Amino acid sequence: MNLYATIILALGMSMDAFAAALGKGATLHRPGWKEAVRTGLIFGVIEALTPLIGWSIGIVASQYVMAWDHWVAFFLLFILGGRMVLEGLRKKNADEPLEIPQRHGFLLLATTALATSLDALAVGVGLAFLQVNIVTTALAIGTATTIMAATGILLGRFLGPVMGKWAEIVGGLVLIGIGGSILLEHLNSLA
């Protein structure tokens, strides 16, 4: 795989993380560089590890991973997104003061990152059949995801105040939409 193909793959793999981080950033109270870098690194490391894991699984279990990765991603993102929507709806009462967090917990970010990176796991399985330097490819994917997720958090900083209490609802709907698109993309490829 040449440099251009690697860059395109890395950017493609990081788009879900960007969208999820944008929603996460919109629900925080003025996230700064420190939170953006923290979130970016969590997403980036997980996104870099999943193609390595997929590549390692490779030929042995490729049919099982590729058969279920879209369902796992869909359910994880649906649950996380649904939780965000419910939290946003609970804050709908105008008399209720909004409690806007300064940062998201590690487990929430790691789960979101894992859910958005399951496609990279499947890509890693596919890369096992090609003559690819998987370490370089995984590092490219992780780097692109770190940058895109950090950018998403920072852009979310500006969207959050504009969207107000609806930011969490929209962020949850974005996660559900990402999960749905992963599932639909796979189901369409079967047809």
N, C-alpha and C positions, 0 to 999 in steps of 0.2 A: 504494500500500500504506500503510495507516495505522500509527500508532505501536504499537498492540497487536499487529498482525500482524508487524511488524518485530521486536518483543521476543520473541514466540513463535518466530519463525523463528530468531533469534539463539540462544535457549536450546536449541532443537532441534538446531541445528548444533553446539553445544558439548558435547553429551552424550557423544559418542564420545571426545572429547578428555579429558573428565572421567574416564571409565572407564580410558582408557589411562594418564593421569597418576596415578591412584590406584594402579594396578599398578606404575608406575615408582617412585612414592614409597615403596611397600612394600619395594622391593628396595634402597633406599638406607639408609645409616647416619645416622639422625636428621637428615633434611633440614630445613633452616631456612627462614626467610623469603627469604633471598637466592636459594637454589636454587628455591624455589617461584615467586618472581617471574621468575627467569631462564627456567624451564620454561614458565611461563604466557605470557611474552612470545614465546618461540619458537613455541609453539602458536598464540597469538593472531595474530601477524603472518602466519603461513602461512595460517591460517584466514580472515583478512581478504583476503589476496591471491588466494586461489583463486576466490571468486565474481567478483572483478574480471576475472581471466583468463577465466573461463567466460563472463562477460557480453561481454567483448571478442571472444571467438570467436563468440558468439551465433549468428546466423542462418547464417553461412558454414559452420560445421562442426558444428552441434549434433547432427546424426544420428550423427556419428562419436564425439564425446565421450560422448554418452549411451549409445552402444552398447558402449563399452569401459570406462567409469569404474569400474563395479562389479567387473569382473574384475581391473583393476589394483589397486584397493583390497584385494580379497580376497588376491591373491598377495603383496602387500607385507606386509599384516598377518599372513598365514600364515607367511611367512618370518621376520619379526621375532618373532612369538609362538613359533614352533617353536624358534628360536635361544634364546629365554629358557627354554623348557621344558627343552631339552637342557642348558643351563648349570645349571639348578636340579637336574636329575637327576645331573649330574656331582658336585655338592656333597652328594650324598645320604649319603656315607660319614661317619659320626659322628666318626671319628678325624681327618678332614680339617678343618683350621681354615677357617672361613668368611671369605672376603675380601669384605666388604661395601663397595661403593664409596661415596665421599662425594657424588659427582655423576655424572650420565650425560654422555657426550660429546655435543657439538653435533650431529654427523652422525646419531647414533642418535635423538636427540630430533626433529631436523628430518625424518628419514625417517618416524618414527612420526606426527608431526604431518601430514605430507603424506598419508600413507596414510589417516588419519582425516578428512582434509579434502577428499578427492576428491568426496564427496557435495556439498560446498559449490561445487565447480567445476560440477557438473551443475545445481545450483540457480541459479548465476550464468548459465548458458546459458538456463535457463527464464525468468529475470528479464529477459533481453534482449528478450523478447516483451511485457513489461508496461511500464506507465508507472511506473517505479521510479527513485528516486534511488539509483543503485548504490553511490555513495561512502558515503552515510549507512548504507545497509544493510550494506555490507562492514565499516564501522567498528563497527556494532552487533554483528555476528557476531564480529569480532576481539576486541572488548571482553568480550563474554560468554565467549568461549573462554579469554581470558587469566585471567579470574576463576575460571572452572570448573577449568582445568588447575592453577592455583596452589592452589586448594582441594583438588584431588585429590592433589597432592604432599603437602600438609600432613596430610591425613587418612591417606594412605599411611604417614606417619611412625608413626602409632599402630597401624596394622595390621601393619607389618613385624615388630616385636618379637613380636607375638602369633603370627604365622604362621611366624616363623623362616625356616628354609631353604626352606619351601614357598612363600614369597612370590613368588619368581621364577617358579616353575612356574604358580602361579595367575595371576600377571600375564601370562604367555605365553598361557595358556588364554583369558584375557579378550580379548587381542588377536585370537587366532584366532576367538573367538566373535563379536567385532565384525565381522571380515572376513566370516565366514559369514553373519551377519545382513544385511550389506549385499548380499551376493550373493543370498540367499534373497528379500529384499525386492524386488530387481529382477526375479528370475525369477518371483515371484508376481504382479508387476504385468503380466507378459506373458501370464499365463494367463487 
